[in-house]
Amino acid sequence: MTMKLKNFPQKQQNQRLSSRLELRLSDSDYNQIKARASLVNLSMSDFMRRAALRRTMPRPLAAFDLKAYQVLCKIDAQLRIAGNNLNQMAKACNSAVALGEPVVVNTGLLESVQQLIRENGKAIKTIVANLAKSTVR
C-alpha cells in the first residue's frame, strides 16, 4: 500500500485559483517537471506556481521517512480500532453498572487490544530511534 502526501497550495484567505496559464513542453521537460513535483509531494500546478514565483519548495522525503510514515499510518489505523473497541467495552460496563447488572468483560478482546498496544509501542519506539539516528542536526 503506497500513500501519497499532498501539500495544498498556500493561498491567501478566500483567494481562488481561477486564472490559467497554458504552457507547451517537450515530453522530456514534462516528465522531468512531473518527477520533481512528485519528489516533493506537490501537484504539478503547485510546483510550477512555486517555481515561477520563486517560493520555497518542501524538502523531499527520504525513502526511510516515507516508509516510516506508511508504517505510522497503519499503526494509527490499528490504534483507532483498538480505541473503538475499548470505548465499546467501557460503554457496556457503564451500562451494566447503571442497570445494576453484573459487569461482563470480554477478556479475549481486552487482551488482544493490550497486545496490539504493546506491539505498536515497540514499532513506534523503533521508528523514533531510527529517525533520530538519520536526522542531521
N, C-alpha and C positions, 0 to 999 in steps of 0.2 A: 504494500500500500504506500503510495507516494502522496505526500501532502505538499501543497504549494502555498507559501506565504504570500499574501497580497498586500502591498502597500497602496493605500488610496492616495490620489493626488491631494496635495496640501492646497486647499483653496481658501480664499477669504470667505467669511460667512455670507451665505446667500448668493455666492458668485457661481453662475452656471458656466459650464464649458460649452458654449454654443457656436463659437466660430471654428471653422475648419480650415486647414491648410493642406493642400494636396502636394505630394512630392513624388517625383519619379526616381526610382532607384534600380540599379542592376540587381540581379538575383544575388550576387555575391555580397553587395552592400546591404541588401535587405536581410540576408541570413546573418551577417555579422552584427547588425543592429539588434536583431531578434535575440541572438545568443547573448549579447551584452546585457540586454534588458532582462533576460531570464536569469542571468548570473546574479543580478542584484534584486531579483524578485519584483520587478516593475512591469507594468504593461508597456507596450511599445510607445503608446501615446504619452504616458507619464515620463518614460525615459527620454523621448525626443524633446518634450517640453522642458525637462530639467537641463538637458544638454544644450538646447538652444538658448536658454535663459541663464546658463552657467550657474545653475543651482547645484548644491551638493547632492551627490549620489549616495545611497546607503552602501555600506560596505558589503561585499559578497559574503555569504555564509560559507564557512569552511565545511568540508564534507562531514566532519565529525559533528559540527553544530547542527546540521540538518538532520543527521541520524539521531542525535540526542533529542532534538525537537520532536521527531516522529515517535520515539520511544516514550517521551513525556506525554504526548497526545494520547497514546494508548493507555498509559498509566492513569491519566486524567479520566478517561472514559471508564476504566475499571473501578476507580475510586468513586466515581459518581454512582455507579451501580451499587457498590458496597454501601455508600451513604444512603441511597434509597432503601436498601434492604434494612439497614439499621433504623431508619425512620419508621418503616412499616412495623418492625418489631416493637419499637418504643410506643407507637400508637396502639398496637394490640395490647401491650402490657398496661398502658394507662387506661384503656377502655375497660380491661378486666378489673383493675383496681377500683375504678369508678363504679362499676356494676357489682362490686363485692364478690366477684368470681375469682377462682384461683388463677394465678398467672402461669401461663404455659409458654415456655421459650423453646424455639426450635434450635437446640444446641448444635446440630449439624450445620445449620446455616450460619449461626454465630461463629463457630469455629472456622468455617470457610472464609468468612469476612475477616476474621483476625489473621488468618494465614495470608490472605490477599494483601492486607495492610503491611504485614511483615515483609513479604516478598518485594512489594513495591517500594517500601522504605529502603531496602538494600539496593535496589536498582537506582533509586534517586541518589543515594549516597555515592554510588559508583560513578554516576554521570557527573555529579558535582565535583568529585575528586579529579576526574579526567579533564573536566573543563578548567579547573584551577591549574592543572599542570600545563595545559595547552594555551592558556591565556598569557599574552605578553603584557606586562605592566610597565 
